Amino acid sequence: MTNMKNLPLKQIPAAMIFIMVAGLNCGDKPRILPPKDADAVVPRLEYSLDKPGEWVGLEAEHIPKITINRQGKPYMLVWVPLKNASTDHYIEKIGIMDKDRKDIALKVFSRHEKYFEAKFLLSDIKVDKDMKLFAKCNSHDLWVTNLKEALQGK
């Protein structure tokens, strides 16, 4: 095999040049670079009514809503009023999470569903001040609201 170090650059196939250049960074740790301009969008871990980030204007269709039914076995009905749901825009899941982002209750939906609601028995959930209702949209990320405040109608 020919020693590549001694070949003129024009004789080294383009693919080999790419491999050699790409290999220069193999040992480096990936770096997250900050946005270069002040208006750049930085994705959030979660979105809310008061912090919609880049999704401003979509809050009403993505924030989970709650209704309490105290008839029979008391339960909370959590829903997301997503209009014009499609296989390209839908709610993946609705749930309740604790302060460590661990799922306490969860319902998963398929992309073919048009209505997104979940029923959770009140007896199964010990409400904590840091718990959040959440809805995960396939296109617009994770939307949350404080569970205790939602139960109090705030």
N, C-alpha and C positions, 0 to 999 in steps of 0.2 A: 504494500500500500504506500502511496506517495505521502510524504510528510507535508501537511497543510501549512506549516509555518513558513516553508520556503517558497510556496507558490505565490505568484502575483495575484492581487485581489480579483482581477477580472477573470481568472481561471477557476475561482472557487464558486460553485453553484450558489444561487441566491438562497436556497433552502438551508445550505450549510452556514451561510452568514447569519441567517435568522437564528438558527440553533445556537451558534456561538454567542451572539449578542444576548439572546434570551437567557442563556446559561449564566451570564454575568451576575444576574440578580437572584439566582436560586437560593442562596443562603440568607438573603435579607428577610427580615420580618416584614409582613405587610404593614403599610402605614396608611392611616386615614388622614387625608389632607383636609385642612379647613377650607371652607368656601372662600373664593378669591374676592367676591364682591358681597356687600352687605345685604343685597336682595336675594341671595342664593337660598334655595329651599333646603332646610336640614330636616330630614325625617324625624318624627317624634316616636317615642315608645308607645304613646297613646294619645288620643284626641278627645276633647270634651266640648261641651257647649260653650264654655268660656275660653277654650284654647283649641280652636279648630285648625290652626296652622294653615298649611297650603290648601286645606279643604274647606275654607270659609265659604258659607252659603249652602253647604251640604249637611249641616248639623241636624236640621229637622228630620231628615230621612235616615239618619244613622245613629242618633242617640237612642239607647234602649229606654223604653217606657215601661211603667209598671202599674198593675191594677191588683188590688188585694180582694180575694173572695173569701169571706168568712163562713159561708154556708157549707155544711157537712165538714169534710176535712179541709181546714183553711189552707189556702195556697196563694202564691203570687203568680200572676200571669205576666210574663215579660215579653215584649214584642218590639219589633223595629218596623216603622211605617215606610219601608223602602218602596218608592213608586217605580213602576216600569221595570221590575226585576226581570232579569233574563239570564241565560246561561253565561253571559259575559259580565254580568253585574248582579251579584247576589250576596246574601249574608251567609257566611260559612258556619258560624256558630254564635250562640247566645249563652251566657253563663254568669256565674258569680265567682269572683276571685278574692282571695285574702290579700293582706298587705304584702306578702311575699310573692304575689302573682300566681299562687297555686289555685287550681280550679276547685271550687267547693261544690258547684253544681254546673252541669253543662248539657247542652243539646246541640248536636251537629246537624247541619242541613246539606242537602245535595244541591247542585247547581240548577236542578230542574224545578225546584220549589219556587212558588210565587209569594207565599205568606210565611212570615218568620216569627213564630211565637213559641215560648217554652213555659211549661207549668212546673213550678217547684213547690213542694209541700213546705209550709212554714215550720212544721215540726222537725223537718230535716236540717234546718239552718239556724245556727245560733248567730244572730246578727251582731256584728262587731262594727265599731265606728270606722274602721279602715277598709271594710269590704266594699267592692265595687261591682256594679252590674256592668257587663260588657257585651258588645256586639262586634264581631270581626267580619268586616266586608272584604271580599276578595280584591276589590279595586281601591278602596279608600281606608285601609288599615283598621286599627283597633280603636273603638269608641267606648268611652266609659262614663259612668255617673256614680256618685256615692250612693251605696245601697241604703244606708240609714236615712239620708236626706230624702231619697226617693220614696221611702216608706212613710216619711212624715209629710210628703207632698210639697217639698221645697223645690 
